[in-house]
Amino acid sequence: MEWIGETFTSDVGWTHLERLVDIGNRMTGSPGEREALTATRDALDAVGARNAHVDDFEIQGWIRGTSRIDTPDGEADCIALPRSPAATVSGPLVDCGDGLPEDFEDADLDGAIALVSSTVPDHYDRFIHRREKYYRAVEAGATGFVFRNHTPGCLAPTGSVGTDDAPVGPIPAVGVSREVGLRLARRHDGERVSLSVDCETPTAESGVVRADIGPETDRAVYLTSHVDAHDIAEGAVDNGAGTATVLEVTRALLARETPLDRRVRIVCFGAEEVGLRGSKREADLVDPDAVQAVVNCDGVCRGRTLQYYTHGFDELGAAVDRVADRFGHPVSLRPTQHPHSDHWPFVARGVPAILVSSDDGDRGRGWGHTRADTLDKLERRTLREAAILLTGLVADLAAADRIPRRDPADVAADLEREDLAAGMRATGDWPF
């Protein structure tokens, strides 16, 4: 078990995390994303992974310009949401509260600019994604969208809009801080305001990093993360830490005394933050039967307790429990669906997949998707502990018998039962 001690003193993952955050802007299609993909390829090669390479693909690019909200009192601070179109619109500002489906039904948004919170109330039984709120506003006739952070600290949130079929959204969209949003609602609800976004939307290039370790078996465990991040911050939690953890797990798997029973394919995606474009492409390219399971790391170091979404695959939950018992470490196990990270295109095809994040007791993204997603929020200890647990999990899944696939129709039924289907249809993300 020497690998455990080595992992708890290793700086391989943390050093790569520092490398990623020091790049700065890792927005999809940017030079920074390309630098991060190349650096991750080189880091995997350095720890001994085979055939580390970057597979490029074309993507809709988006380059931030200026944005503004003009009110009767003057200008309100804001930032454009990626893949917002360049446009200037005006209309009455309508406060849609938390942006629940009924909030849009009750509001008169025809020709209006919708102001919507980034959270949902505690009594509501599911999280509502930003893009669902955006497209419900579009459907209700809004001409502009203002996304208000619910977390204090004068931090405007970012996050993309757009769909696979129409990558640039139909109406301009901006994020504002909690403080600005509440002030807009208090002073200007019902008053005419204008919203302006300036941006460029060139054709761009993203990529996927791939490498292999373990024996050359036909079926592989996929260990994944995403490399890209939003342009306004370092992207430390989302998702530099996930990619750094994947690297540390790769190193630890190679250091274990017991050889792997099955190949592990490391895949670090670009273009996650703009509709999971990298992982959707990967899932289309791969034979589902060639995937034993997917372990996707996204937000793993926000807290010390790992949170596992297992999407109705009982065998995955059992593997999580086995590893947690072996290490005597608490975990948060959620058998429900979570259609908002790079594991999801595989789950939609019936492939066993786990989303690994952190249970820190908060609802929502925390510092994520704001300027405050920076390295100082993270600890080496947390990354090392996560890497030890995930090394155990990947090795366990690699040694397991073939895990049964799920019928995609059953996955769709779960989404209906968990009240996620309507929102996915609203955003054009329903794959069934």
Buried (B, 14 or more C-beta within 10 A) or exposed (E): EEBBEBBBEBEBBBEBBBBBBEBBBBBBBBEBBBBBBBBBBBBBBEBBBEEBEBBEBEBBBBBBEEBBBBBEEEEBBBBBBBBBBBBEBBBBBBBBBBBBBEBBEEBEBEBBBBBBBBBBEEEEEEBBBBBBBBBBBBEBBBBBBBBBBBBEEBBBBBBBBBBBEEBBBBBBBBBBBBBBBBBBBEEBEEEBBBBBBBBEBEEBBBBBBBBBBBEEBEBBBBBBBBBBBBBBBBBBBBBBBBBBBBBBBBBBBBBBEEEBBBBBBBBBBBBBBBBBBBBBBBBEEBEEEBBBBBBBBBBBBBBBBBBBBBBBBEBBBBBBEBBBEEBEBEBBBBBBBBBBBBBBBBBBBBBBBBBBBBBBEEEBBBBBBBBBBBBEBBEBEBBBBBBBBBBBBBBBBBBBEEBEBBEBEEBBBBBEEBEBBEBBBBBBBBBE
